[in-house]
Amino acid sequence: MRGLIGFIVMIQGVMGFIGQVFFDHAWGLLPHWFELPSAAYAGVFAAGAALAVWGDAAKKRKAKQAGQTGAGAV
């Protein structure tokens, strides 16, 4: 779930940053609620990327632990 939410947050950050830097206004849902500078949208993207990586690492760790359970597990 963290990975999916992180991916959505990354998209919102990229859309806000690109829209604000290269076009006349930010895109996405965040500009409807907040008025953020371009650097904040880059931070939103970084937070989303960190959340997605954290979710992926947790998924891999869970799969690895599930593979180690059984009769021969240490």
C-alpha positions in Angstrom: 0.0 0.0 0.0 2.9 2.3 0.8 4.3 1.8 -2.7 1.0 2.7 -4.4 0.5 5.8 -2.3 4.2 6.8 -2.9 3.7 6.4 -6.6 0.6 8.7 -6.5 2.5 11.3 -4.5 5.4 11.1 -6.9 3.0 11.8 -9.8 1.5 14.8 -8.0 4.9 16.2 -7.3 6.1 15.9 -10.9 2.9 17.3 -12.3 3.1 20.3 -10.0 6.8 20.9 -10.6 6.6 20.6 -14.4 3.4 22.6 -14.7 4.7 25.4 -12.5 8.2 25.6 -14.1 7.5 25.1 -17.8 3.9 26.3 -18.0 1.8 29.0 -16.4 0.4 27.0 -13.4 0.8 23.7 -11.5 -1.1 20.6 -12.5 -2.7 17.9 -10.4 -4.8 17.9 -7.3 -2.4 19.7 -4.9 -2.8 23.1 -6.5 -6.5 23.0 -5.7 -5.8 22.9 -2.0 -2.3 24.4 -1.6 -0.3 27.1 -3.2 3.3 25.7 -3.2 6.6 26.9 -4.7 8.4 24.8 -7.3 10.9 23.5 -4.7 8.1 22.1 -2.6 6.8 20.1 -5.5 10.3 18.7 -5.9 10.1 17.8 -2.2 6.7 16.1 -2.6 8.2 14.0 -5.4 11.2 13.0 -3.2 8.8 12.1 -0.4 6.7 10.0 -2.8 9.9 8.3 -4.1 11.0 7.5 -0.6 7.6 6.1 0.3 7.6 3.9 -2.8 11.1 2.6 -2.1 10.1 1.9 1.5 7.0 0.0 0.4 9.0 -2.0 -2.2 11.7 -2.9 0.4 9.1 -4.0 2.8 7.4 -6.2 0.2 10.8 -7.8 -0.7 11.6 -8.3 3.0 8.2 -9.9 3.6 8.7 -12.2 0.6 12.1 -13.2 1.7 10.9 -14.0 5.2 8.0 -16.1 3.8 10.5 -18.1 1.7 12.6 -18.9 4.8 9.8 -20.3 6.8 9.2 -24.0 6.9 10.9 -27.2 8.2 14.4 -26.2 7.1 14.3 -22.6 8.3 16.8 -21.3 10.8 
